[in-house]
Amino acid sequence: QVVFHFDTELPDREMPLILALMPILPKHWYELRDFSETSLDLPVGSGPYQVAKITPGRQIVYQRNADYWARDLPANRGQYNFDTIRIDYYRDTSAGFEAFKTGLASLHEERDPARWATGYDFPAARKGKIEKHALPHGRPSGLRGLVFNTRRQIFTDPRVRKALSHALDFEWLNANYYHNAYQRIGGYFENSDLSAVGRPLPEAAADLLRPYAGSLPETVFTQGTSLPATDGSGRIRANLRKAKQILNGAGWAVENGQLRNRANGAAMTFEILLVRPEDEKLALSFARNAKLLGAKISVRTVDSTQYEERLRNFDFDMIIYDWYASLSPGNEQLYYWGSAAADQPGTRNYPGIKSAAVDAMIGHLLNARDRDNFAAAAQALERALSAGHYVIPLNYLPVDWVGVSSELERPEKTPVYGYDMNSWWQEPKN
């Protein structure tokens, strides 16, 4: 028997949940092995499936465990319906999709908006053997965007960051590169009750932010930060005029075609560091528009090893990054946005945020003892982050795209976190 004792003087709301998520490992098996060494020995488990076969780099096969101890629990009713589950691995998604088209796989999770829009006109799909489903979910959007490194002198002023955000033409990008598949991210917890995007801030959240009103714009307490928008035509003169007004107010002006700080002569010149080649067209579009403001932006794609090392040491001007968000945010928010993490290599506070308001909202989030106060703290945190213009928000997808065999059936209602194959079943069709 294992007994956990929790500190009642310094309670951690997340700790019981974190412990509950940890698997219990069989001591008799692992004490005979070096836990730090890679091994292809089939592990001992206690779940509904057992590993039946591994082909390194290619495939893993799971077999349903007839002696699964929790098989008859009410919570597992209707779950784990497949006798065998085979997962195939491919070097790239295109190869995996070709295998799916020929019937070598029953399910393909799609991430490419172009392929989703145009790539499913193949024989098996036309015959009805393959179906497309856009399955809604209730996961928060998280925050994917162009990230300013505020450790760089040119990005210390939030007005400059706000102005440069007008150079991103999301509507044009969405129409021309992504088949209008995406929605623009308006806030870190969008697509959930933890967000207050597009509406006045609830009073409980506003009360948390009022002690910091002097460091926050008034819009935080009304509709929040509104993102620049266009008609998608590619003509963004109105947005650029607005950007120039903001830049002039922040002490920046164009001299001989180069945007410079009037006080110290610093030039608006920086690099967007990338690791995914597919992000280059987005970054280059932003750079072309920003050039019309007098900013000179280069785009550089590096290998994953170099990229991770530079991120770890905050050695970049701007990156594209995606922070995941759950419906139960907790201690990781300190790691993402907390002031203490801004100067600590290896954290994910890539913008270098040092904000008393943000720190306080994270504290309220961690100390909340009921759902209403928890949601209020999350909404307040979302507003404080948006007000700082640390990130130019990009896109999210409020559905999961999957191509599936017509023989697979699923429950009518999709779980809040997205589709769950454990509850699906197979109905052979002629």
Secondary structure by P-SEA (a helix, b strand, c coil): cbbbbbcccccccaaaaaaaaccccccccccccccccccccbbbbcccccccccccccbbbbbbcccccccccccccccccccbbbbbbcccaaaaaaaaaaccccbbbbcccccccccccccccccccbbbbbcccccccccccccccccccccccaaaaaaaaaacaaaaaaacccccccccccccccccccccccccccaaaaaaacccccccccccccccccccccccccccaaaaaaaaaaaaaabbbbcccbbbccccccccbbbbbbccccaaaaaaaaaaaaaaacbbbbbbbbcaaaaaaaaaaccccbbbbbbbbccccccccccccccccccccccccccccccaaaaaaaaaaaacccaaaaaaaaaaaaaaaaaaccccccccccbbbbbbbccccccccccccccccccbbbbbcc
